[in-house]
Amino acid sequence: MLSLPPSVRVFVCMAPTDMRKSFDGLCALVQSVLKQDPFSGHLFTFVNGGATR
């Protein structure tokens, strides 16, 4: 179980994501799709096309 401070937000990208993207590619998605700063300290989650990963 994770214990996060109340200031940390969790963002979930519900659109299927190509999980072969590098960290740079996922960082670009955070900036372009979620309109967030990937270095903000918040958590960003992604799902693959079958929602199995």
TIMI-2910 file (N, C-alpha, C, CB; in pm, 1 decimal, decimal comma, always signed):
<rs>
+----------+----------+----------+----------+----------+----------+----------+----------+----------+----------+----------+----------+------+
!      n_x !      n_y !      n_z !     ca_x !     ca_y !     ca_z !      c_x !      c_y !      c_z !     cb_x !     cb_y !     cb_z ! resn !
+----------+----------+----------+----------+----------+----------+----------+----------+----------+----------+----------+----------+------+
!    +84,3 !   -116,6 !     +0,0 !     +0,0 !     +0,0 !     +0,0 !    +89,5 !   +123,8 !     +0,0 !    -96,3 !     -0,7 !   +121,7 !  Met !
!    +54,2 !   +219,3 !    -82,2 !   +129,2 !   +344,3 !    -88,9 !    +75,8 !   +443,5 !    +13,5 !   +122,0 !   +404,5 !   -230,3 !  Leu !
!   +166,5 !   +512,3 !    +74,7 !   +129,0 !   +619,7 !   +165,3 !   +181,4 !   +749,0 !   +104,9 !   +185,4 !   +596,2 !   +310,5 !  Ser !
!    +90,7 !   +829,6 !    +49,8 !   +128,8 !   +951,7 !    -18,8 !    +80,2 !  +1073,0 !    +59,7 !    +72,4 !   +953,6 !   -161,7 !  Leu !
!   +156,6 !  +1180,3 !    +56,7 !   +108,6 !  +1301,7 !   +122,0 !    -13,6 !  +1356,6 !    +48,0 !   +220,8 !  +1408,3 !   +128,1 !  Pro !
!    -98,2 !  +1431,7 !   +115,7 !   -219,8 !  +1483,7 !    +52,2 !   -192,7 !  +1574,4 !    -67,9 !   -300,7 !  +1559,5 !   +153,5 !  Pro !
!    -73,5 !  +1628,7 !    -77,6 !    -42,7 !  +1719,1 !   -188,7 !    -17,3 !  +1645,2 !   -320,4 !    +78,3 !  +1803,1 !   -154,1 !  Ser !
!     +5,3 !  +1514,0 !   -315,4 !    +33,0 !  +1435,5 !   -436,8 !    -98,1 !  +1395,8 !   -502,4 !   +117,8 !  +1309,0 !   -403,8 !  Val !
!   -108,2 !  +1426,5 !   -630,4 !   -226,1 !  +1390,0 !   -708,6 !   -190,3 !  +1272,9 !   -799,3 !   -278,5 !  +1511,2 !   -792,1 !  Arg !
!   -289,2 !  +1189,7 !   -829,7 !   -269,5 !  +1075,3 !   -919,5 !   -352,0 !  +1101,5 !  -1045,3 !   -311,3 !   +938,6 !   -850,6 !  Val !
!   -284,4 !  +1104,9 !  -1160,0 !   -349,9 !  +1126,7 !  -1288,5 !   -353,5 !   +994,8 !  -1363,6 !   -276,8 !  +1236,3 !  -1371,6 !  Phe !
!   -467,2 !   +964,1 !  -1423,9 !   -483,1 !   +841,1 !  -1500,5 !   -517,5 !   +878,1 !  -1643,9 !   -592,8 !   +749,1 !  -1438,4 !  Val !
!   -433,2 !   +836,2 !  -1737,1 !   -459,7 !   +857,5 !  -1878,8 !   -542,4 !   +738,0 !  -1926,7 !   -325,5 !   +873,4 !  -1962,1 !  Cys !
!   -670,4 !   +759,8 !  -1952,5 !   -761,2 !   +650,4 !  -1987,2 !   -750,5 !   +606,0 !  -2132,7 !   -902,5 !   +691,3 !  -1958,4 !  Met !
!   -692,0 !   +688,7 !  -2216,4 !   -673,6 !   +649,8 !  -2356,2 !   -565,4 !   +542,6 !  -2364,3 !   -636,2 !   +773,0 !  -2444,3 !  Ala !
!   -584,0 !   +441,3 !  -2448,6 !   -480,8 !   +338,8 !  -2462,5 !   -347,0 !   +400,4 !  -2503,9 !   -524,3 !   +233,2 !  -2564,9 !  Pro !
!   -242,7 !   +355,0 !  -2439,4 !   -109,3 !   +408,9 !  -2462,0 !    -16,9 !   +298,7 !  -2512,3 !    -53,2 !   +472,1 !  -2332,8 !  Thr !
!    +64,0 !   +330,2 !  -2610,6 !   +163,9 !   +236,3 !  -2659,6 !   +271,7 !   +224,4 !  -2551,8 !   +224,9 !   +282,9 !  -2797,7 !  Asp !
!   +273,4 !   +110,6 !  -2482,5 !   +364,0 !    +93,8 !  -2369,2 !   +509,4 !    +73,4 !  -2412,4 !   +319,1 !    -23,5 !  -2284,9 !  Met !
!   +535,1 !    +74,4 !  -2542,4 !   +673,9 !    +66,1 !  -2590,0 !   +740,5 !   +202,2 !  -2591,7 !   +679,0 !     +4,9 !  -2729,6 !  Arg !
!   +665,6 !   +306,3 !  -2559,9 !   +723,2 !   +440,9 !  -2558,0 !   +831,1 !   +447,5 !  -2450,6 !   +613,4 !   +548,7 !  -2532,5 !  Lys !
!   +930,7 !   +527,3 !  -2476,5 !  +1034,9 !   +547,5 !  -2376,0 !   +982,2 !   +643,6 !  -2269,7 !  +1166,4 !   +602,5 !  -2441,0 !  Ser !
!  +1061,5 !   +667,7 !  -2167,9 !  +1021,8 !   +764,8 !  -2066,0 !  +1001,2 !   +902,5 !  -2128,4 !  +1127,5 !   +772,2 !  -1954,1 !  Phe !
!  +1080,6 !   +932,4 !  -2230,0 !  +1064,5 !  +1061,0 !  -2298,8 !   +928,8 !  +1068,9 !  -2368,4 !  +1177,7 !  +1081,9 !  -2401,2 !  Asp !
!   +885,4 !   +958,8 !  -2428,2 !   +756,3 !   +955,9 !  -2495,1 !   +640,5 !   +970,7 !  -2397,1 !   +741,4 !   +827,4 !  -2573,1 !  Gly !
!   +650,4 !   +903,5 !  -2281,2 !   +545,9 !   +916,4 !  -2180,0 !   +546,4 !  +1056,3 !  -2119,2 !   +564,3 !   +810,9 !  -2070,2 !  Leu !
!   +664,2 !  +1113,6 !  -2105,0 !   +677,4 !  +1251,0 !  -2055,3 !   +606,8 !  +1347,7 !  -2151,1 !   +827,9 !  +1289,8 !  -2039,2 !  Cys !
!   +624,0 !  +1326,6 !  -2279,9 !   +558,4 !  +1411,2 !  -2379,5 !   +406,9 !  +1396,5 !  -2372,3 !   +608,0 !  +1376,4 !  -2520,2 !  Ala !
!   +357,7 !  +1274,7 !  -2345,1 !   +213,6 !  +1254,2 !  -2329,8 !   +159,0 !  +1329,8 !  -2208,8 !   +182,4 !  +1104,9 !  -2316,6 !  Leu !
!   +232,9 !  +1327,5 !  -2100,7 !   +189,7 !  +1400,6 !  -1981,0 !   +175,5 !  +1548,2 !  -2013,5 !   +289,8 !  +1380,5 !  -1864,4 !  Val !
!   +270,5 !  +1600,9 !  -2088,4 !   +266,8 !  +1742,9 !  -2121,9 !   +156,7 !  +1775,5 !  -2222,0 !   +400,8 !  +1786,7 !  -2177,2 !  Gln !
!   +140,4 !  +1693,3 !  -2325,7 !    +46,5 !  +1727,3 !  -2432,7 !    -97,1 !  +1684,8 !  -2403,4 !    +91,6 !  +1663,9 !  -2561,1 !  Ser !
!   -117,3 !  +1566,1 !  -2347,7 !   -253,2 !  +1515,2 !  -2326,2 !   -308,1 !  +1558,7 !  -2190,6 !   -255,0 !  +1362,1 !  -2336,6 !  Val !
!   -229,2 !  +1540,3 !  -2086,7 !   -277,6 !  +1571,8 !  -1952,1 !   -253,1 !  +1717,2 !  -1912,5 !   -211,6 !  +1480,8 !  -1851,6 !  Leu !
!   -172,6 !  +1787,5 !  -1992,5 !   -142,1 !  +1929,5 !  -1966,5 !    -84,2 !  +1949,9 !  -1825,7 !   -269,4 !  +2015,4 !  -1983,6 !  Lys !
!     +8,1 !  +1861,1 !  -1788,2 !    +69,7 !  +1867,9 !  -1656,6 !   +222,0 !  +1866,4 !  -1670,4 !    +21,7 !  +1750,8 !  -1567,8 !  Gln !
!   +288,6 !  +1907,1 !  -1563,2 !   +434,0 !  +1904,5 !  -1558,0 !   +477,2 !  +1766,6 !  -1507,7 !   +489,8 !  +2018,8 !  -1466,0 !  Asp !
!   +549,3 !  +1689,0 !  -1588,9 !   +587,6 !  +1554,3 !  -1546,8 !   +685,6 !  +1553,2 !  -1429,3 !   +648,4 !  +1480,5 !  -1663,1 !  Pro !
!   +744,3 !  +1666,2 !  -1396,3 !   +839,8 !  +1673,9 !  -1286,4 !   +778,9 !  +1739,7 !  -1162,8 !   +963,6 !  +1750,4 !  -1330,0 !  Phe !
!   +646,7 !  +1741,8 !  -1155,3 !   +576,3 !  +1810,1 !  -1046,3 !   +573,8 !  +1730,3 !   -916,2 !   +435,3 !  +1840,1 !  -1088,4 !  Ser !
!   +605,0 !  +1600,8 !   -924,1 !   +597,6 !  +1516,4 !   -804,9 !   +467,8 !  +1438,5 !   -795,9 !   +614,0 !  +1600,4 !   -681,4 !  Gly !
!   +376,3 !  +1461,4 !   -890,7 !   +251,5 !  +1386,1 !   -895,1 !   +275,8 !  +1252,7 !   -965,3 !   +140,2 !  +1467,1 !   -967,3 !  His !
!   +180,8 !  +1161,6 !   -955,9 !   +192,1 !  +1030,7 !  -1019,8 !   +106,8 !  +1027,0 !  -1145,8 !   +149,9 !   +918,3 !   -922,7 !  Leu !
!   +161,0 !   +966,2 !  -1250,6 !    +91,2 !   +955,5 !  -1378,4 !    +84,8 !   +808,2 !  -1416,7 !   +162,4 !  +1039,7 !  -1489,8 !  Phe !
!    -34,5 !   +760,3 !  -1449,6 !    -51,3 !   +620,6 !  -1486,1 !   -108,6 !   +611,0 !  -1627,5 !   -142,9 !   +547,9 !  -1384,7 !  Thr !
!    -73,6 !   +502,1 !  -1694,2 !   -116,3 !   +478,7 !  -1831,5 !   -165,0 !   +334,2 !  -1843,2 !     -0,1 !   +507,4 !  -1932,5 !  Phe !
!   -253,2 !   +307,1 !  -1938,8 !   -298,5 !   +170,5 !  -1965,8 !   -268,9 !   +135,2 !  -2110,6 !   -449,9 !   +154,9 !  -1935,7 !  Val !
!   -246,7 !     +6,5 !  -2134,3 !   -223,7 !    -37,0 !  -2272,1 !   -357,5 !    -59,4 !  -2341,0 !   -137,7 !   -166,3 !  -2276,1 !  Asn !
!   -352,8 !    -99,2 !  -2466,4 !   -474,4 !   -113,9 !  -2546,4 !   -572,7 !   -215,1 !  -2490,6 !   -438,5 !   -152,9 !  -2685,2 !  Gly !
!   -524,2 !   -321,6 !  -2431,5 !   -613,1 !   -423,5 !  -2374,7 !   -644,3 !   -402,0 !  -2228,4 !   -552,8 !   -558,4 !  -2391,7 !  Gly !
!   -591,5 !   -296,1 !  -2171,8 !   -607,8 !   -262,0 !  -2029,9 !   -559,9 !   -375,3 !  -1939,5 !   -754,8 !   -229,6 !  -1999,3 !  Ala !
!   -455,2 !   -445,3 !  -1984,5 !   -397,9 !   -552,1 !  -1902,9 !   -268,4 !   -510,3 !  -1835,5 !   -373,4 !   -674,4 !  -1987,6 !  Thr !
!   -215,7 !   -394,8 !  -1875,3 !    -91,0 !   -343,4 !  -1815,8 !   -102,9 !   -196,7 !  -1789,3 !    +29,1 !   -370,1 !  -1906,4 !  Arg !
+----------+----------+----------+----------+----------+----------+----------+----------+----------+----------+----------+----------+------+
</rs>
